[in-house]
Structure formats: structure tokens, C-alpha cells
């Protein structure tokens, strides 16, 4: 029996994959990305499925093949922390991906993406962002809507018509290829950020509508979404090519408001005394 036939013989779902649950979908997607040689396994000329076979994951994780098959079919949805850790090793997950795996298995946890934003969002946080004049700042939802941005952030993103949602901007805005030097990296981080935000509840209205729209309109989004990569947004250095200010190297700081943990405050700062700082001050001045 071929690898592909063997996978189907164990009940590899087709359309049913959409009802097996996010944990099952994630395991299947990540299994397909692990090369046999990553674990010292011979690829073999008869191998017809991408990545590892199910029985290989089971062996590497120290569980029975039947149990692992049940996980991928959605018939078993609550593996123990020990099993999750073993699966993370077998699937070569990094810390962020392992945390995502735990979140998918913990159905008792509240969804990480709310159906609606909390009341009062337009209060103190909005005032803080709008009056933060020394650096670009904006308040961002889990589905990457920009709730509010200050003047310097408006000036920074001025050349991007779709800047009110950063996922649409990354995949649908034709100007993004000129704004960032590596659009593919931006696309990967954007999809990973959405995956991490969705967690075990990917079908909240805003997230479902956004994912559906981008899946319909962008082949690049469909390709990256199918990988199930996750990206935990953290402070990092960002590079931009601004149409007026020229090349910018900025440090992006990502803060989580304690009263609204589902939101993020993004702040961009330049190295003191650098050309980017001078350019940023010029942009900030033009925005006031």
C-alpha cells in the first residue's frame, strides 16, 4: 500500500477536515512540514505524502498510532500536557508554536479573539494614542484593524490606501511592495499574527470575514494560511521605504494594555541621533 493510500486508509479527512477542529487541522498541517531527515529518518523512494507519516509522528512522540490518528481526526481533542510536549518535539515546534498547540488543546480557555471590542475602548486609550506626538503609535485589534493612530503614524503610513487593516494592507495594497523591503516576510508575520490571535476560536465574525476575504483575493494568503505558522508579536526592528522620508530603521515596541489585553499598542522609535530619527521628526512635524 502506498503512503498516500495508507493515510487515506486511516481516515485522512478531506472536506471533513474542516469539522475535525483546529487542533486536528494544526497537527496535519505541521506534520506535512517536517522532513523525515529532520529526525534522521530515510525519505525512501516510495514516500508519497509530504512530511512525516502518522505512524512516524506517533513513534517520535511515544504514543500509539491509533491515538495519534484519533487526534488528527478530531476524535480525541484533549491530550495531556506531556503528550503535547512530545508532539511539539516530534513536529519540531518552536516556543510560539508549542504555546499555540497548547491553546488549541485547551478548550476550557476563553477564546483569544473576542466577538466584539469592550465598551470604553474609545476612551482613555484613544486619548493616549492621539496625544502621543513624539513617535508613531497606533492601537490594533486581534484581526489587525487599526482602531486609532496618531499624527506621526498617519504620516508614516500615508502612502498606503489599505492601512486601516494591516492584513489587507500586507496582501492587497499594491503600494506595500515599495513601502517595505521584504513584502514576503511581512506577509508571513501577518498570517502568523492572525493565527496566534485566532487560537482555538478562528471563526469569530471579524476574523472569519477577514480570513474569507483574503483567501478569496490572495493566493499568497491561502498558501501561508494553510501552513498554520504562528507569530507572537514582539518588539523588533522594522525597515521602511517612505516615499517622502526615504529609508527608515525603526524599533517597534508592542505593548498590551492591562485593561484591554485583547488589544495591542504599537509604538515606533528611531535610534537617537540617527538619520531615521531626523526623518521621523520631520514626518511628525508635517503631521501636526
N, C-alpha and C positions, 0 to 999 in steps of 0.2 A: 504494500500500500504506500502511495506517495505521501510526502509530508502534507501537502495540501488536502489530500483525501483524508488523512489521519486527523487533521484539525477539524474538518467538517464532520467526521465520524464521531468526534467527541462533542458535537453540538455547537460548533462555531456559529454564532448568530449572524444573520445578515441584517435584515430590517429589524429583527428583534433586538439588535444591539442598542437601539435607542430606548428600549424599555428595561434593559438589564440593570440600569442605574449607573451613576457617574463613576463609582468605584470600579465596576466591571469594564467600562469604557476606558478608563485610565490604565488599568492593568494591560489590556490588549494593546493599547497604543504604545505604551512604554516597552512592552515585550518585543514589539516589532522593530524597535530602535537599537536593541542590544545585539551586537555581533557575537557569534559563537566564540570567535577568537579572543574577545574581551575576557572570557573565563577560561581560556586555554582549551576550548573545545574545537575539534576539527570541523570545518564547514561541511565537508563531504559533497560529492558530486550530485547526490540525489536530493539535496535540500532544496525545496521549492517554496517554502514560506519565508518571509522576511524575519530577521531576528532569530530569537530563540524559539524552540518548540515548547509547548506547555509542560511536557514531562521534564524538560531541562530546567525550567524555572522551578518546578516543584522539587527537583533533586537539589538544586542550589540553595533553595530556601528551607530544605529539611521538612517538607510537608508531602502528603500523598498527592499523586497526580489527580485523583478524583476530587480531593478537596480543592486543589487549585482550579480545576475545571469548573467546579461549582462557584468559585469566586468570579471567574470570567463570565459565567452565565447569569450572575446575579442571584443565584440560589442560596449563596452564603454571602452575607453582607457585613458581618461584624467580626472580622478576625481580631485576634488578641494583639496587644502591643508587641509581644515577642514575634508573632508571625509577621506583623507589619515591618518590623525592623529587619527580619530575614528577607522579606520580599524586596525591601529597599536596597539591600546589599546585592541581591540577585539581579535586580533591574538597574543597578548602578545609579541610584538616585542621589542627587546632592541634597544638602540640608533643606533647601526650599522645597524641592520635590518630595522629600520624605515628609515634611510638615503637611504638604498638600495631600499626600496619601493618607496620613492620619486624619485629616479633616474630612476627607471623603468617607472614611470608615466610621466616623463618629456621628451617627445620625441623631444623637441626643443633643449635639451642639446647635446653637441657633444659627440660622443662615448668616453668612458673612456679607451678603448683599441685601439691603432692606428693600421692600417693595416701594416705599416712599421715604423721602427725607424727613427728618424730625422737624417739628414745628420750631420756629425760632431761629432757623438757620440764617435768615436774612437779618439777624440782629448783630450781636457783638462781633462775630467772626467777619461778617461782611464789612462792618465799620473798620475793623482792624486791617483787612486787606486793602481796602480802598484808600486808607490814610497812611499806608506803608509806602513812603515815597523814595526811600534810599535804594531800593533794589526791586526787580521784577518779582511779583508774588501773585499767586492765584490759589483759589480753593477748588478742589477737584473731587468729584464723586467716584464711587467704585467703578462705574461704567464710563469714566473719563469725560463726563461733562464738566466744563469749566463753569462753576456757579458764579464766580466773580473774579475779576483780575484788576490789578491796579494800573495806573498810567504807564509805568515803565514796562510792565508785562504786555500791555496793549501795544506799545511801541515795538517791543521785541518780536511779537507775533503778527505785526501789522500786515505783512505780505501774504498771509495765509487765509484765504476766504473761509476755510472749514475749521478755523481754530477754536470754535466753541465746543467741539468734541474732539479730543486728541486722538481717538481711534479713527474717526472719519478722516481727520487730517492726515494721519500716517498712511492710510491706504487709498484715499480717494482724492486728496488735494494734489493737483498737478504741480503746485509750487514747492512741495515738500522736498523734492529731489534737489532743488537749488538751496534750500534752507539748511539742510543737514548734509554732512559729507558722506554719511553711510546710511542711506534710507533702509537698507535691508536689516541692519542692526536695530534701527528704530522700530521697524515692523515686528521683529522678533520680541523685543522688550514689551511692545504694546500688547501683543497677543498674550504673552506670559503674564503681564499685569492683569489683564482681563480674566484669565484662567484662575489666577490666585484669588482675585476678588470674588469670582463666582463660587469657588469652593464647592460644597455639596449642594448648592442651590442655584444652578445656572439658568433657571427658567423664570426668574423674576421678570416682570414686564419690560423694564428698561433694558436689562441685559439681553433678554431673549430677542427683543426688537432690534437692538444694535447688532447682535451676532447674526441674526437672519439677514439684515440689510447688507452687512459686509460680506457674508457668504454668497449672497446673490450677485454682488457687484465686483468682487475682487477675488481672482484666482489665487493670488498670493496669500490673502487672508485664509481661504479654505485650506490651502496647503499647510500653513503654520498652525491653524486651529486644530487640525487633525493630529498633530504631534503631541498635544496635551502638555507642552512645556509650561512651566510656571516661572514667574519672575517676581520676586519680592522687591517692591520699590524701595530704594535706599539712597542715601546721599552718594553722589557720583559726579565726576567731571563730564561736562557736556560741551560739544563743539557745534557752533552755528556759523552759517554764512549769511549775514544780514545784508539785505540789498542796499542799505544806507551806511550802516556802521562797519561793514566788512566782516572779516573773521573774528569770532568771539570765542573765548575759552572761559566757561563759567562753572562754578561749583553749585550744583543743585542740592539743596537741603530739603528733605522730606520730613515733615512733622505731622503728628497725629494729635488733633485737639482732644483733650481728655473727655470733654462733654459730648463730643461727636466723633467717636472712634471709627465710624464708617467713612469719614471724610479725611482728606489729606491737604495739608498746606505746603505748596511748593514754592521755594524761595531760591532765586539765582543770585549769586555773588561772584565778583571777579577778584582775582588776586590784587591786593593793594598795590598801587603804583604801576600796574600793568597797562599795556595798551587797551586791553579789554575793559578795564575799569574806566579809563578815559572815554572810550566809546560808549560804555553803558551810561555814564554821567551825561553825555551828550544826548543819548536817546531819552533818558529820564527828563532832561530839561525840555526836550521838544514835546514831551507828553503832558507837561503841566501847563 
